[in-house]
Amino acid sequence: MEWTCEHVSAQSLANADDKVQCAFCRGIISDWKQGDRPLEKHSLEFPLCPFLMEMDVGNVPIGLDPIKNPNNIVCGNELPIDMIVDRQNYHTYEARVASFNSHEHLFPINIKLIAEAGLFYSGPGDRVNCFRCFGGLVSFEADDDPWVEHAPIIG
């Protein structure tokens, strides 16, 4: 692939440190390994980033929006999520919180923490699923961290 940007040389980028910084949460990510996926790594390291939480941050995507593109697979599941569930129902934090209405008593941890991790209530019992990869979790315990529990599913 040929580098065509006139403002920054490919050589200067290649010689730079491997650190990148999100313009919206100011989080810095480094130690990239082959196969790393930027949005996945970003969501694991900075889960409360306003960009990832789909807040209006003024982002103007180049091409398809990596957050709102329904065919975007961030967490690792190879099935397009829209084939399994209408992901648009749960792409916002508010919609995920609302999915727990009348089921809060099933969870020993705050449902807002679960929703922040991208999970929505799907039932039965305390079953939740990720709105991006549709990975499921059950049997929450009081000291569980939804982000940590979801990480093995992401792979």
C-alpha positions, 0 to 999 in steps of 0.5 A: 500500500502506498502512503499518500498523505502529504502532511505526515511522512510514513517514515516519521510515523514508523519511527514514532512510539507505538502509543495512540491517544483517543481524542475523546477520552484522552486514554493512551493505548500502547503495546500493540500486538499483531492481530490487535483490533483498535476498537476492541482494545480501546473498549477494554482499556477505556470502557467509559470513553464517551465515543465508545458509549456513543455520546455526541462527541462531534466525531465525523467518521471517515467512511462508515462509522466504526461504532454505529455500523451495524456490520461492525464486529468489535468483540470477536463474534463472527456472526453479524449481530443483526442476524441474531438480535436487532442490535439497534434496540440496545446500542445506547447505554439508556436502552441497555439499562431499560432492558433490566426493568423489573429484573434488577432483583436478579442481579447482585451487582448494579445493573448500570455497571452491566449496561456500561459494559455493553450488556443488556438483559435477555433472560431467562433468569440473569442472562445478559448478552453483549449488544456487539458480539452477542456473547452471553453471561449468567450467574453473576456474583456480588464481586463480579466486574462485567468488563472482566467477565466479558473479556474471555468471551471477546477472546 
